[in-house]
Structures are given as C-alpha cells and as structure tokens.
C-alpha cells in the first residue's frame, strides 16, 4: 500500500487504547501530573530554585526516591542537570579511579564505554560484549586494576535486560548501573549496586535534562576521594559539587522546575499504589501479555529469544511478512505513537514501552489494533 492509503485506514474506536503513547522516552505523562503542573504554575514555576518552596519540592523528590527504593542509611540521592548521557562524562571524572570494565549489549551501554575510551586520564576500558538481543554474563575482571564495573539494567535500544550482580573481586570496586529505562519499573538490590543512575523521562513519566544518581556510602567515599586529588574536573561535571548541592536540596545550576513537579507527582502516585512492588507487577503484567501475544502470531515474534533477557518495560517485537513501517504509519494516523524500533538497530520491528504510567489494558488494546492492521494490509 502507498502511504496515503495506509493513513486512511481507520481502526474501530472500540479497539483503541485510552492513551496512544507508547514511546520509550520521552514517555507517557499522566493527566494528574499535568494538573499538578498547572497547580504549581503560580507558586513554583518561575520562582527561584534557591528559595525554600522549590527546595522543599526537591527535598520531597529525594525523600520519595529513598522510600521507593528502600535505600539503606548512608545512601545519598544526587541530582544534576544534563540527563543520564551527561552523567557518563561526570562518572569519567568523579567515579572511575583508573580502570573500568563495561558490559555492552546495545547502543546505550556502549556509549559509556566510548566516553571512558576518550578520557585521557583513564586507562583503556575492558569491554565484555554480547550481541544485540542478549545480555552479557557478569564475571569478575581478569585485570586486578579494575576499580569500577559499569552495567546497564535495561538496554533501551534492544529491549534486553541484565541481572545485576556484584563481582567478588576487586573487593573495593564500585558497581555503577545505568538504570535510565529500568528505574521505577524493575526490581534491584542495593547489596549488588553502588550507583544506580537515571533520568526521569521514562519510568518516572517526567521530562529529560536531569540526572539522578542513588549512591552508596562506598560511592560517596570514592567521589570525595577523587575530589581531593589533583584531577581537574569542570564544575558542572563535579560529582562532589553535585553531592553538596543535593544535600541542600538544590542543583549546582538552574534546573527545570517543571521536571521536579512532574517527577514528584509520579513518585507520590507510585508510593500510594504500593511502591516499587506494585510498579514491577504492573510492568510484568503488560510485558507478559505483549510477549505471549507475539508468540501466538504467525507474523510476529519476540526479538529477545531467551525469556530470561526480555525486558518488562521495553518490548521489541520482530514482524514477519509485514512491514513494520506500514504498521507504524497506520498506528500513528490513529493517534497511537512512538512504536518505532530503535533507528540504529535496523530491524523490521515494533518497540513498545510498558512503563508504570502505561495502563496494562492499553497494551492489550495495542495488540488488538496491530491484529486489525495486519489483517487490513495483508
């Protein structure tokens, strides 16, 4: 079919989801979050982030994150501007002492390793890689000089997840986890992790441009130790400066206050409904339906072959004998958006986010819409 004919296909209204946003980030923002933003428009938005009203908002975000993740005493919630991508650069200055080992299985897990490779003050990183659609097995480094293990909880580009485990050696090595598309949607243990960092535009249904790092006492000690050394670091990337500002419930430079309003409302909603366990059960329900559906269709199959590696929050479905671009065109024409595969993966594929804000019933509606489209264009 030509593009015009595709966009003229109307999906019956009874099949349509209540909300058609299935993007992997930015992701769906709930209506009550927008209401909170409107409510904050006269007393928070457009006011100084150094004054108490905004600092109380940041304090609420930090406290609710501690509650959601049940952080042990001594852990700190660090906040800075620039998103998780900027945090890679900050980590090259303020977390990795000399040598890091990276577990790479997609576009985003590779980017941190590339940032380290370019850092002139660090040794060449050790890279443990598995092909797209799988996840690497975490093993103790052969090089005793490794002081930081760099993991990715959920690879947004492929829809693969990895189990978080702390290698036994070296004993003082940090475990640093990119949790951008996992945070608030997947379970993890503070016993296995020292830094769990993310940005809030995915599972937390907020806006991008902010990074958040949950840091153990061991990580705080590393940050403070490097800060006292002769290593130069730009102030905007200095994690010791971020630490001191975060303790004061502010950021080093001016943040997006609207991001904190949206994030705070989402955290309250998550906690009121049962916390992280509830969020995990919600994403698990959505993803089980999506993968079961794909396995039952002749024209679809989960891209991640091994169920152990299948993400509960970003589902990737290969299409067989049907052009994914055609399916996406019809979906978008019917206001169901952002189900496209990751651009660099190059597969005939749909990618569906199932973050806590996405209703599990809407995932069911989405698959019914895809069934309708495939029949219509076949």
Phi, psi and omega in degrees: 000147175280163185302320181297317180296322180297314183288350178270353177288124180255122176280132179306139186301328182289345178270340188290143176289160179292334177218129187264016181267115180232026182287150182273011175130118001300153185237178183306133173251128184288155182299323182292335175291320176295321176300319178296323179294317178297318180297327182276357190294335184256345183236349177239308180295136180079016177241167185292133178282356177266355182262164190301320181303315180286324178296326175294323177297313179296321177300318179297318178300313182295319180293320181290327174295320176299319179292313184300318184262005179048055183288133179293164177301139179099340176288149179234146174259109179264142181226137176210174181263147174122349179083172183296331178297322177291328181298330175304315180293319178299322181292327178295332178271320194241000180237318181277122181285308180215315188223137181233154175241127186246139176254111191247128177210030177169185186300313188280324176294333180282332186292325177296317179299320179295319178300320179291320179302328183273351182281115186292341183268358182247155176287163176301125182291153174267129184244124174252115190237144171232158186286158182304133181103356176231182174224142181288153176275131181283124180230154176294138182296141175285333181270119182290350180278350180297126179242355181213126173261130184246113184244163173232120184293319182217122181273105186298330184288331186244341184081025176253146179238159176232149177281133183272118179224143178270119175299150186284335183223151347296150187297330183263007180290143177272149172250114185246123189241125170281113184242026189305315180258007180252328187300131181082000184230342184226147181281151175201166183241134176294343177294333186260355192225148173249326177224126179236103189243153184194171170241157195267014185270007180246263182297338181261009169049040180242207178253163178278187176091005178229141171246148178229132180230121175270117191240132178284166175304324178297319179292320178299318178299319179296315180302313182292324180294314179294322180298330180276351181278184180274002182293127177279144179212134174300142184302324183290344179251002185281111183291336177290325175291319177299321179298311182294319178293320181295321176300332178266009178060047175208174177246160182301314177238173191298126180266174169275108181294326180298327177300316181292325177297312179296316181295317181298318179294320179295318179297317178300316179299316179298313183292321180294333181268357178129006175075203186296324179301318179294317179299316180296319179295327180291313179292326179295320178296315180297314184290324177300317179297314183299312183290321177299317179301311182298321181291340181266359182252142178287334185265004184218153175202144177299134178296321179279107186291315182278115181304335180298332183261359184286128181288139174275357184240335177230103183264127179248124185237117175283139176255144184238119179075008178225134180281118180299327178298322178294316179298315180296324179297317179291318178302312182296322178296338178255022175065030171249114196236161170065039175260014180290151176289164178295131192303323185272351181286327173070036180245157175279087199212151168253145177233123188238124175274145181224046179295165184306327181291340180279124180292129176305326178293332177288329174295321177296319178295320180301313181295327176294323177295319179296318176304314181298316182295314182300318178295323183289327185260355181279000000 
